[in-house]
Amino acid sequence: MLAQVLFRLLAALPLSLVHRLGALVGWLSYALSPKYRARLKGNLAQAMGPAAKRLRASVIAESGKQALELPWILLRSHAEVVAKVVQVSGWELVEAAKADGAGMLFLVPHLGGFEATAQYYASRGKMTVLYRPPNFAELMPLITAGRQRGGMSIAPAEMRGVRKLIKALRSGEAIGMLPDQTPDVGEGMWAPFFDRPAWTMTLAARLSEVKGVQVICCWAERLPGGRGYHIRFQAPTEPIEGDTAARVAAINRQMEAMIRACPTQYLWGYHRYKRPSKVPPPEGGA
């Protein structure tokens, strides 16, 4: 019950205050957890090289904001959340795909206010999003309700969920997923991510093969002062084509391009390079 109380309390606060508290939580997490601190620093340095040290303070604060804004995005009314999307770029890509009757595969990294992207689209059309249960089971009802509003529904990360995603694409609807989420054994392959092998999901690549699907990259920049979000829809900078391995690598490069556009708001503390149990190490070692 305590987790639900805290979740509801955060949702009741103004977004500007949530983000200020989030920045504080980000620094506390960094200071109190040596494992988290080492992972954030290591992942950031791996990707950003010499610029990592300059970016680190902002990354720490933005990571905390990302954690604490989740209750606000999921428990506030749908209209309030959508109203916080104060700028949108690239919506013409979505309109063109709709005009063609194409199913849309939205690729969204753990960047900025990524939960807001689905909320925004669901106010304008049908979308199915892939999800995994939260670590705190008692939050499941709140999170599930928050992700099933407007035109949005959810698909569990299992076979029946995959079938639901394929059906949505073939019906000319949209689906969304986080391709940089580390999959379980049997659900991924090793592919470069910022020049280091990362166990990467193959599902996004396989779904990009559905006939007529349009792949659209999307992310939401968190604006300062709690003003809201700037959502950007972008066409891939290269074709997502070839066999599954080629598509997986291309999708990782798309994730990198979006992250480089706003590196301070990526979730660098995420265990992106972990090797799940029973997964053999990449060729040449991890």
N, C-alpha and C positions, 0 to 999 in steps of 0.2 A: 504493500500500500504506500510506503514511503516514496518509492520511485514515481508512482502516479501523482502523489501530492506535489512533488517537486516539478514534475512535468507540467501540471496544470498551473502551478504558481508562475513558472517561467512564461507560459503562454499568456498570462494575464498582464504581464509587464509591457511597457512600450518597447518597440523593437530597438530603439536607440539605447535604452537601458540594458536590454538583453545583450547587445553587442558590447557595451562597456563592461558588463560583468563577464562576458565571454572572453574578452581580452585578458582580464585578471585570471580567469580559470586557465587560460592557455599558458600564462606564465607560471602559475602554481604547478600545473602538470609538468611543465618543463623542468622546474626546479626540484620537484619532489620525486620524480621517477627517472632514475638513471637509464633504464632500458628505453623508455620513450625518448629521452633526450638524445641518446646515442643514435637511435633509429632516425629521428628527425634530422639531426645533423648529417648523418651518413647519406641518407637519401637525397637531401638537398645538395650536398657537395657532389654526389655522383652525377646529378643532372645539371647543376648550374655552375660547377667548377669554381673559379676564383670569385664569381659574383655571390656565392652562397653566404659568405660572412656578412656582406652588406644587406642581404635580404632576410637574414635569420630573424631579427627582432619582429619584423612585420609578419613573417610566417608564423611565429609563435602566437602572436595575438590573433591573427585571422583563424588559426586552427581552433582556438577557443571559441571564437564567435560562431564558427561553423557548428560546433557541438551544441551550443546553447540555443541557437536559432531554430533547431529542429522542432521543439515543442511549439514555438510560435507559428511556424509554417503549417504544422499539422493540426493544431487545435483551434487556431483562430478561424473565423468564418472564411469560407472560400472567397467571398467578395473582398474581404479585408486583405487577404494574401495577394490576390490578383491585383488589387489597387497599389500594392507595393512594387509592382513591376512598372517602373516609371519610364523605361526606355526599351525599345525592341529594335534590333537590327536584323535584317535578312529574312523577315517574314514573307517576302515575296517568293522565297524558295518553297515555303510551305504551301502558299496559294497555288503555285505552279504545279506542285505534286498533286494537290487536291483536284485541280482542273483536269489533270491527266487520269484521275481515278486510281492513282498509285498508292500502294501501301507505303508507309514511311517508317524507317528504322532510325530512331534518334539515338546517337551515341553521345553519352554524357559522362565525362570524367568526374572524379571527386574534387570538383573545382568550384569555388565560390558557393553560392546558395543553390546547389544543384537540385535540391528538393523543390525549389520554386519553379523550375522549368516545367515539370509535369503538371503542377497546379495551374500554371498559366495556359498551357496547351489545352488542358481539360476544360477550361472555360470556353473553348472555341471548337472542340471536336472530341471524338472518341479516342482514348489512348489506353493501352494496356501496358503496365510496367512490371518488370521482373523484380521479385523481392526475395530476401532471405529473412527468416525470423530474427527479431532482435535478441541480444544477449540476455536482456531482462524479460522473462516471459510475461510478467505482470503488465508490461507496457504494450503487449501485442494488441489488445483491443483498441487502445487509443491510436496506435500507429496505423493499424488496419483501417480504422474509420477515417483517419486523416488522408489516407491514400486512395480512398474510394469516394471521391466527391466530383461533382460536375460530370464530365464524360470519362472519368478515369476508373479503371478497374485494375486488379492486381493478378499476377500469375506467379505461383510458387516456383522456386528454382528446382523443379523436378519434371518428369516426363509429361505429366498432365498439363503443367504450366507451359512447357514448350509447345505442346499441341495448341494451346490457347493462343499463344503468340503467333504461330503460323496461320491459324484461322483468321486472326485479326488482320494480318498483312494481306492475305488473299481476299479479304473483304474490303480492301482499300482503306483500312484504318491505320492508326499510328501505334507503334510500340516504342518503349524506351528502356534502356539498360545502361549499366555502368561497366564498360568493357575492361576497366582497370581494377575490377574487383577480383581478388585471387580466388580461383575456382578450386573445387575439391579434386581428388584423384579421379582420373577417368574423364574429366571435363575440360582439360586444358592441354597446352603444349608449351614448350619453352620457346620464347621469342624475345628479341632485344627490346628493352625499354630503357631509354637513356643509356644505351651502350652497355647494358648489363642484362644477362638472361633473367627473364621473369616468367614465372608460371602463369600463363595467360589463357583466359577462357576462349574456347572455340565456338561457343554458341552464337556470339555476334557475327562471326565470320560465316557460319553456316546459314544464318538467317538472311545475310546479305545476298545469298544465292537464290532466295525465293523470287520467282518470276515477277518482273515488273517493279520490284521494290526500289524505292528511292532512299539512299543513305544521306542523312543530314546530321552534321555535328552541331552540338548545342552546349552552351554553358551560360551561367548567370553570374555576372560580376557583382559582388557585394559593394554597394556604394557607401561612402563614409557618412558618419553621423546618423546612421539608421534610416537614411532616406529611402532605401529600398534596393532594387536590383535592375541591372541592365542585362537583358537576355539577348544573346547573340546566336542566330542560326547561320550556319556556314556550310557550303558545299565542301566535300572532301577535296583536298589539294592534289590528290592523285586518285586514279581509279581504284576502287576496291574490287579486284578481280583476280582470276587465277585459282589455284587449288586452295584448300583450307589454310595451309601454312603461309602462303603468300598473302591471303586476306588478313590473317591474324597479324602478320608483321606490318601490313599497311595500316590496319586499325591502330596499332600501337603508335605508329608514326603520326597519325592524326591526333591521338591523345597528347603526344609530346608537343605538337604545334599549338594546340589550345592552351596547354599548361604554360608554355613559354610566353604566351600573350599576357598572362597574369600569374606569374610564378609565386607571388606571395600568398595567393588564395588556394593553392593546392594543398591537399592533406598529406604532407610529407611524412607525418608520423605514422601513416598507415603502413602495415607490414607488407609492402608490395613485393618484396623479394623473398618471402618465406617459401620454403619447400614443404608442401603438405606431406603428411605421413604416407609412406609407401610410394611416393613419387621419386623415381630415380633422379639423380642430379643431372644437370645439363651436360652435354658433351663438353669435355674440357674442365669440368668442375664448376661449382657455384661461385 
